[in-house]
């Protein structure tokens, strides 16, 4: 006895819906409206230099901060304006590798808070788009080492980022300001809730 296989045809309404969805996505991807925000150092091979002031409780530091994305991670070097190095470290996916740090602030609670601050500064949580969820237009939830809620402008440049969590008394609030149309922040300001701490970075044009 021969076996017959029944062929199921796709309803016309479903076909129309699929065609419409593909057309909609192709148009909006082409217009750049469905792109996720990217770390501003992603395609920067030269690195950036910022004039920085850093306050943590009664401690105050100012100087020049060089930032560069390398194979290992994000490399930070903080020097005084007269030359000596204050801090030198690399932030990786697993943690922070120190070459030099401030002895007076060499405490676990401070070092952990500073790692989160500098991860927020370079927006390292945006490195892997699969960890990003669009909440609504120009607002994203990012889950990586730190959980962030990120707001962007019409060019998908990050305007603000704040850390998330059910129990997070030391929440981070960061803002990013731009003067031109490029994606490099001209100023970055990071502050905390419940801690007298502030990082203010101003871009030095090279």
MOKA-V718835 format. One record per residue. N is the residue number from 1. RES is the residue in one letter. BURIAL is # if it has 24 or more other ideal C-beta (glycine too) atoms within 12 Angstrom, else .. Layout:
n;res;burial
N;RES;BURIAL
N;RES;BURIAL
//
This chain:
n;res;burial
1;X;.
2;X;.
3;X;.
4;X;.
5;X;.
6;X;.
7;X;.
8;X;.
9;X;.
10;X;.
11;X;.
12;X;.
13;X;.
14;X;.
15;X;.
16;X;.
17;X;.
18;X;.
19;X;.
20;X;.
21;X;.
22;X;.
23;X;.
24;X;.
25;X;.
26;X;.
27;X;.
28;X;.
29;X;.
30;X;.
31;X;.
32;X;.
33;X;.
34;X;.
35;X;.
36;X;#
37;X;#
38;X;#
39;X;#
40;X;#
41;X;#
42;X;.
43;X;.
44;X;.
45;X;.
46;X;.
47;X;.
48;X;#
49;X;#
50;X;#
51;X;#
52;X;#
53;X;#
54;X;#
55;X;.
56;X;#
57;X;.
58;X;.
59;X;.
60;X;.
61;X;#
62;X;.
63;X;#
64;X;#
65;X;#
66;X;#
67;X;#
68;X;#
69;X;#
70;X;.
71;X;.
72;X;.
73;X;#
74;X;#
75;X;#
76;X;#
77;X;#
78;X;#
79;X;.
80;X;.
81;X;.
82;X;.
83;X;.
84;X;.
85;X;.
86;X;#
87;X;#
88;X;.
89;X;#
90;X;#
91;X;#
92;X;.
93;X;.
94;X;.
95;X;.
96;X;#
97;X;.
98;X;.
99;X;.
100;X;.
101;X;#
102;X;#
103;X;.
104;X;.
105;X;#
106;X;.
107;X;.
108;X;.
109;X;.
110;X;#
111;X;#
112;X;.
113;X;#
114;X;#
115;X;#
116;X;#
117;X;#
118;X;#
119;X;#
120;X;#
121;X;#
122;X;#
123;X;#
124;X;#
125;X;#
126;X;#
127;X;#
128;X;.
129;X;.
130;X;.
131;X;.
132;X;#
133;X;.
134;X;.
135;X;.
136;X;.
137;X;.
138;X;.
139;X;#
140;X;#
141;X;#
142;X;#
143;X;.
144;X;#
145;X;#
146;X;#
147;X;#
148;X;#
149;X;#
150;X;#
151;X;#
152;X;#
153;X;.
154;X;.
155;X;.
156;X;#
157;X;#
158;X;#
159;X;#
160;X;#
161;X;#
162;X;#
163;X;#
164;X;#
165;X;.
166;X;.
167;X;.
168;X;.
169;X;.
170;X;#
171;X;#
172;X;#
173;X;#
174;X;#
175;X;#
176;X;#
177;X;.
178;X;.
179;X;.
180;X;.
181;X;.
182;X;.
183;X;#
184;X;#
185;X;#
186;X;#
187;X;#
188;X;#
189;X;#
190;X;#
191;X;#
192;X;#
193;X;.
194;X;.
195;X;#
196;X;.
197;X;#
198;X;#
199;X;#
200;X;#
201;X;#
202;X;.
203;X;#
204;X;.
205;X;.
206;X;.
//
